[in-house]
Amino acid sequence: MFGIYDHPEAVEMTYLALFAQQHRGQESAGICSSDHNQITRYAGLGLVTEVFAPRHLEQLRNPIAVGHVRYSTTGSPNIHNSQPLLVEYARGQVAVCHNGNLINAGLLRHTYEEQGHIFQTTSDTEVIIHLLADPEHMNMSDAISHSLTHLQGAFSLLVLLPDRIEATRDPYGIRPLCIGRLANGSYCVASETIALDVIDAGYVRDVEPGEIVTIDKDGLHSRFYVDAGRYRPAHCIFEMVYFADPSSSVFRQNVHQARLAMGSQLAREAPVKADLVIAVPNCARCAAVGYSNESGIPFGRGFTTSHYTGRSFIMPDQSMRDMVVKMKLNVIKESVHGRRLVVLEDSIVRGTTTKGKMGALRRAGAKEIHVRVASPPIRHPCYYGIDFPTSEELIAAKLGSVEAIRDYLEVDSLAYLSLEGMLSCVKPPPRHYCTACFSSQYPIPIDHQVQKYALERYQLRMFD
């Protein structure tokens, strides 16, 4: 997500910021802009460069803008669910961008449908708009604050009104959101600092958990919609392991440095005699360098990477993930033939793509393959914005032991970084991170089943 207020090139800045954050979502992209009176929207399926042509940016040209790239955790990857969502209600226009996952979206939607509300998407984000339009909330002195108290789950939000941007995070701060400022004084908001870097904006600070930051003609204003002291932060550790860009600072820590430390810690916990350390690019490269530095085993390249494919993990289904891996990676046979390899993975989720990569190394003549994973086994679903919502699809949950996973992958050895080791590599205190996918310790209780397609009763009848 990205938003910027009062800049003559706000739409172009938003385009660049979304491009810089393309790793956070590849299914659709959208921008809403405002001239202080009216909001205009354009969105489409695909990557940022596929969705927007110069004519679209020209049509959107206004001094206020917000944008979004989508990675679905609730609702199908179709045009109806692309963001920002823009509607007109009794108070005028409002557009919403959302990063996260609402665990009570189904319950809220059912309540509103029983009252006669009509929903146009199958995204949990639309529930937020219905909360804002609810007369009980709309007539409050601070409708946004009142509406947010009804949400459960992970959410970093940008709410665009014709004359201002409202930026907020859930009380646990699960998903990141930061504030930047350009040389002309314009404020902006982004999921990651890489978006600030690409437009030459300076980092100001993070939006705090439970805080609402308003950006308008009078500058920056802050208020809290909950008593932040009642909540212990639960930052998503998977942002540091995989999701965020290495150049970004997330939760006030550089991602590359955290991954480098995880690789070094893994080398101390799981040493092995080998000839070469290689990474399964691109996310494990930082950890592989750390492992190499700590172990003294040379770091090299075992795969070439195509720069024209997306991230396989955030593809919406397994067949697409497998296809992207085949298109993206190719083994450098001369680098791996006859060698004992330490192969670094940032994580192993479903296991199918990792198995394929290890098979390719075997066929290329690798003498030994020792897989080292720079995070613990993922045994539990994520309900807060990462797309592994059921235990059935997690290899560590299905097979149980590390030995069974090693046999499935057909490698010589397999070791994971310990939970304690991983937490020792992030900015303290460790208790301020959500590790539920590794530990089953959910910061927000899950008292009902949360399914990705739970809102799609008629999904097979929907056509784009």
Steps between C-alpha positions, in 0.01 A plus 500: 500500500600858448342840547620855440344840575541831319763431234473604133628157394307300758371243249843443343650468849234244591573302184872486585430408862268217397760373254758500781261297716392257225641215711209555741232412243485395137132431435370852439596863533297816544523874567243748628570873480322813616494866399375587854139467383459181297674160504592322176595131476675264262592137576561178314632145522873444466825672590534875537667533160225294338209687656605862449580666169607868481145601403364349824744700710406814309129437560569451871718810534412668833699618805375229738530127428498155658591169336501129565645175366294196599604167646182315586445338838121541491316486169598392151748685278241666279434854384214550746742458792771732370581796723467782589127447543310818417136566591263790548282502811300751704811696599648506149782300344745277685776269377667231710831310468559209735802287583422211734209266569184551706407190697148626575417611144259210446308574818476873424396435142228258608364759743485769233350269240224413745431874523470526123849620406621395156866405452678541167820304575614192691782685672511560874593861425146584392378438855695810606299715260171364634613581853577858398159531330309354794283783643597395852865570415461767231335745737769471765736794544787273386342240272831343399614443857165354596497268196851371561408376848271243335781339298690191613816379332789661318453826316711784378263736320504807281165678482477767232235769536480781245696740722727276706669164563447299818767236576464245779618166638333238714572513875762224471692655210508170314556650154749784439418861407736796500493876437733690270550859392625646174723801453202724417337408833243255363427206729462144377418160653627159388505136600879493468781754499615381157206703364636811673846440359384477140334844515777660710281544806653500845377260767313683777369220720272197508128531547459360850275203580149630575579844361317699231715754314313765302678679214320811379554868410610571857770230501525188713264425791484196725248333726451154647176306466597254777708514813824379346641411839251214531646317198835331464642548149493189279700590190492231230834317511437369147553854372860464617539140382356536150242762413672840521771625266856467640567871450199600710494579867196327650403531866800735530756240387671447166374176347831404340685526830240285674522229232879515503490438875256210453743334258789543741297359787396205285865422424569486873198280568531265201856476365592256221808420293448623145668662202258776414215701651228594252168674540163425355463853367404758562379517859748255650805680360546718809485198733736305272760775522465493879540120505807522277662774707447309824597156371788600274353296213517700175182661373414441135219489247318179429205650315445773246189709547269647241417861576174480309297274729335581832534347844376143502381495863243777456339341196137409584519124428752217490498442123596864442773477766651193330489671162674813628778294663566318170511830315703680764785264599756311298787299648858598418627145445869589502463661845332205671627189321696273735473739792364475853245779523344692787175627354340790689123546501331786686204271581328185379124537490335241275820321397410422140709774340797424730485134401511599134803722553690229686419251224646741246822523703522119511456474126775757457741270687509640854693254718321588827214735579466640852196724534509768767189706569538845656177471700325228705254249349169662407241275666202731553275714280535875474177697544659843489596558136735225378348246263529170681157482663475123566725244668425248224718691250801535733763231453626525859148445631428214262825305537579590859870431545802664340617153395177437310531835322862420412393168349225671301747756363752221427796690644794388712418715801250761608509745790289797603589809701358478852224734611728645765779542246272683258369735767855578612558657157222759507484825688408430863287425682416164336158493668395784266482265200224270383640148451166319479583315176798346678380481860116498486499796744240723335495856638136544393290196599353303210164367621362395161632366172639765267508398135641688202187448288243510780333809351459341156178308508460553127862519392458256210241729340723808501663602174736788430 
